[in-house]
Amino acid sequence: MAQENIGILITDEKILLSQVSLSEKNELTVKYCEQRSVAGDNPKDVMKAVVQELQLEGEPCVLCLNPEEYEVFLIPELEKDAKKKDSNPDKAKLRSTVAQLLEYTIEEASIDYIPLPKPLGDQSPMAYIVAARESLIQRKLDIVQESGLVPWAVDIPEMAMRNLYQRFRGADKNRLIVHLLPGQSKIVKVQSDTIEMMRNCDMNTAWIFQDEITPEMIASGLTSLVTTIAGEIERSVNYSETMLGQAHVDEIVIVSNSHAMDQVLTELKSRSPIVINAVSIEEHLKMASAANRAHLYRAAFSIGAALRERGKA
């Protein structure tokens, strides 16, 4: 019997709903990849309408947050709770540590703790904290739940991209995923299904997200931007391989909905010996002819969230 799951992405302007089906032979089918505009309407009404239209009431789903809705912090690994058999740290110590990092109170926070693989030599083991406002998550979960869907997990784009590329490009590769954003961009190192590194980087990318990018802007800014991106990629690869002793990076993936992506990719490919790809779900899905880059970009997150497996982070 096929296993089915749904991924949801809710932005201020759009709602993305994707449903995937995995057969007993591990064959994947994307049954739905719906994008609906909120456009001033109540998002609860929009979500409920699409769920009813597709007859998905009662189906399980995973909600994916937007990049600006959470923060990631690198901290020394915390001692495990001696009273528990799992790898979770002492709850009081965790809350005390995170409270010092947030601009809002710990009572307002939803926290996820991700220990990293052991580093080489005598370096101290590290972990990541992913934190978001509980009220924001609950507000989005309310939209999903009132539509009739049953959310069982909340993901972040880094995890969704991991799931997407494992499925469509193979789980055996060691990937560096570079998520270009108008503010701080994100770099993630993934080996198999393990997140080995996450970094926030200010790459001065704001100009490539403007509604109109002129040839003059490309001519004056592209070389500097690509030099910065290439430098951050090299820094991340060197750190993961020499400091953490992680496996060689096989593939670099660039994720963005910038209008300048084609030019950025072309220039990056000329500088890097490692394969560089963009989000290319159009190779795997029969998207509507009107689907633009922004649609495909958002669809990647909802499909990636739908590909999350139960029992895995």
MOLIN-V799440 format. One line per field, one symbol per residue. ss: DSSP state (a for helix, b for strand, c for the rest). phi: phi as a letter, one per 20 degrees, with the letter a starting at -180 (. if undefined). burial: + if it has 16 or more other ideal C-beta (glycine too) atoms within 10 Angstrom, else -. Layout:
ss = ???
phi = ???
burial = ???
This chain:
ss = ccbbbbbbbbcccbbbbbbbbbcccccbbbbbbbbbbcccccaaaaaaaaaaaacccccbbbbbccaaacbbbbbbcccbccccccccbcaaaaaaaaaccccccaaabbbbbbbccccccccccbbbbbbbbaaaaaaaaaaaaacccbbbbbbcaaaaaaaaaaaaaccccbbbbbbcccccbbbbbbbccbbbbbbbbccccaaaacccccaaaaaaaaaaaaaaaaaaaaaaaaaaaaacccccccbbbbbcccccaaaaaaaaacccccbbbbccaaacccccccccaaaaaaaaaaaaaaccccccc
phi = .fecbcdcccdfdccdccddcdffemedcefcbecceelnffgffffffffffeldgnefbcedfegeebcccecfgeffffeceeeffgffffffffgfdeecfffeddccdcfegfffmefffcbdddcbfgffffffffffffeofcfcacddggfffgfffffecoeeeedddddfcfefecccdcdlddfdaccdcedlegffdffcdegffffedfffffffffffffffffffeeeemefgfebddddadffegffffgffffddfegdcdgcfffdceeffefdfffffffgffffffefefndf
burial = ---+++++++---+++++++-+-------+-++-++-+----+--+++-++----+---++++++++-+++++-+--+--+-------++---+--++---+---+--+++-+--+---------++++++++---+--++-++--+-+-+-+++++++++++++++++---+++++++++--++++++++---+++++-+-+-+-+++---+----+--++--++-+++-++--++--+---+-+--+-+++++++++++-+++-++-------++++-+---+-----+-+-++++++++++++++-----
